[in-house]
């Protein structure tokens, strides 16, 4: 198996308890080095979006390369402030961007964050007085911005398209009055999902057409997430040129906040075959679950790659891989293998670090996968977190 070209996953998983997410520390650092190079050459700041990857055990490594994190809730912001930012030599930035903030959440966020993005002008006008009062009482200085929606579609799947018709995310141009940016220092837009820099270029062209008149006097622009920077074949040179041009033309700081680009191709999910049954087709029931452990398989939807697994009927032995929950549709997909599967055999799902651990649930009381780190220097896998009954129980009352 190769998480990266010429980087085989050579760790022994024979004794790994299942199910378990295993992150290859070396592959993760490869991603971070690519992002560090983009930062150095473009002048942009790249933040880790915790909504995509939040394994704080690896914060010391991540903050060695990135200046901070971005959050979508008070819990993520607190995790960023407590577990990530302290590992950055410059203190680490903590950003927040969410569709709405309650007054209670906002009061907590202004004790944690360096940047906060409002989703609407109404939110900004309602909450900024709370910040001004806190600041006058010795609170921390924060840079605020507005998320805009320029209605330019690049994402293929509407579920993941922030610019889809009737989207609740960001302020359209006609919703920003003349005094709409009072007290704000930046603009934020997010239109991408697993896309290349040509998509950013087209999106930016529309943004500048409709919003460029608002940029003079601002301190920063945030291009959001969805940039697949570390994917093989991504046009990094175009990205660098785009950022350099924007910084030069508008004299602003530029932020990007991918989650997936940090963790893409850096982790796996190890599962075990629990049973094999037959109902028109051979069905292998695993100790993992699409709905509980990798919900994007059903939401996106997509078919994850498996080490030594192939398309149905491509190899002699085909199976439908099913999850452990009672949901009828808890099916991961159809695969074929060179040899028959056996009960007790381990299967390795590839590229399972991003948007997996952060989305798991305890539906049916199914145990959450353990979390481990594979160290290329020692060649060993260390399980850093295990879950059990209390984790299920404590979600309920």
Secondary structure as UniProt FT lines:
FT   STRAND          2..4
FT   TURN            5..6
FT   STRAND          7..8
FT   TURN            14..15
FT   STRAND          20..24
FT   HELIX           25..42
FT   STRAND          45..46
FT   STRAND          48..49
FT   TURN            50..52
FT   HELIX           56..58
FT   HELIX           59..62
FT   TURN            63..65
FT   STRAND          68..71
FT   HELIX           74..79
FT   HELIX           80..84
FT   HELIX           85..87
FT   TURN            89..90
FT   STRAND          93..97
FT   HELIX           103..109
FT   TURN            110..112
FT   STRAND          115..118
FT   HELIX           121..136
FT   TURN            137..138
FT   STRAND          143..148
FT   HELIX           158..160
FT   TURN            162..163
FT   TURN            165..166
FT   HELIX           173..175
FT   TURN            178..183
FT   STRAND          186..188
FT   HELIX           197..211
FT   HELIX           212..214
FT   TURN            215..217
FT   STRAND          220..222
FT   TURN            229..230
FT   TURN            232..233
FT   HELIX           236..250
FT   STRAND          253..256
FT   HELIX           260..263
FT   TURN            264..265
FT   STRAND          267..278
FT   STRAND          282..286
FT   HELIX           290..293
FT   HELIX           296..299
FT   TURN            300..301
FT   TURN            307..308
FT   TURN            312..314
FT   STRAND          317..322
FT   TURN            328..329
FT   STRAND          331..337
FT   TURN            343..344
FT   STRAND          346..350
FT   TURN            354..355
FT   HELIX           357..359
FT   HELIX           363..365
FT   STRAND          370..375
FT   TURN            376..379
FT   STRAND          380..385
FT   HELIX           389..393
FT   TURN            394..395
//
